Amino acid sequence: MGDLTTVAAVQLKPQIGNLQANLSACEQMADEAGRKGAQWIILPEFFTTGMAFNPLIAEAIQPSDNSPALNLLLALAQRHSAYVGGSFIMRDEDGVVRNAFFLTSPQGIVGRHNKDIPTMWENCFYVGGTDDGIIEQKERTVGVSLCWEFMRSQTARRLREKVDLVVGGSCWWSVPSWVPKAVTSRWEEKNEETALESVRSFAAYVGAPIIHAAHVGEIECSLPWTPLNYRGHYEAGSMIVDGTGKIIALRRRREGAGLVMGKLTIGRTRPQAEVPQRYWLHNRGPIPTVAWNYQRWHGIRWHQKNVAKRKP
């Protein structure tokens, strides 16, 4: 057995599109983790903005040069002599907007992963990446997975038995409470369960421990191509998981914002589960399945009109 490493994940209650408020909240929690001895500190996906169908998110897209979000990751890494990572929406030098996860150390940027496929209305704000999500270090290899990347067999296959640690985060929203509420409530119970299980089980498919950060809190926004409003919440579920799929520490939705911390043995192990021969590792449920398709069609068009053609 290797040495135990103290790690932490931040569970954020975001203010949609409010860059400074979100950076400040993340910094406070990351500083607390650093003071408590965390050697790895992971922030959620979209830690600068949260995620909803809200144009304010487009206003907070980070520049490739002198990004406040990337500067925060670098400053935290130096301040606490730790590895610090998280993802945010960035317009790169080529003008393309991506969901970029950066891993930093006291020496600078260690590596980057661009999320492969935007989920639902995320298509409004960025386009997918093509890298394998593997960051090579001298002493270890790190895999990155973001939200519904944990749901897809292709992610498990590209990281399986190749990484010593998986880091990442989620911004997973709930099934709305529509009529008949008895039905949508059951769908939401399953959705919440899947949000947690998709991360926990991923460790068993890949054979590596996981540090996973998430969002919590209520969300409300208009629903694309409909006169309806979406009202729901983020599923939370920041957690630390060992390489066999055992949860070391978990912060559930009702616990609100805050830190989850634990001790991990970083290193790859024999995967405990075979990756199934299907696209999705878990059943998405009826409403997410419909939203995955129609919001993708809407989002690609909205992105071209409102984001892609905008000047930095």
Secondary structure, DSSP 8 states (H G I E B T S, - for coil): ---EEEEEEEEE---TT-HHHHHHHHHHHHHHHHHTT-SEEE--TTTTT--SS-THHHHT-EESSS-HHHHHHHHHHHHHTSEEEEEEEEE-TTS-EEEEEEEEETTEEEEEEE-SS--GGGGGT-B---S-SEEE-SS-EEEEEEGGGGGBHHHHHHHTTT-SEEEEE---B-----SSHHHHHHHHHHHHHHHHHHHHHHHHHHTS-EEEEEEEEEEEEE-TTSS-EEEEEEE--EEEE-TTS-EEEEE-GGG-SEEEEEEEE-S----SS---SSSBSS---HHHHHHHHHHHHHHHHHHIIIIITS--
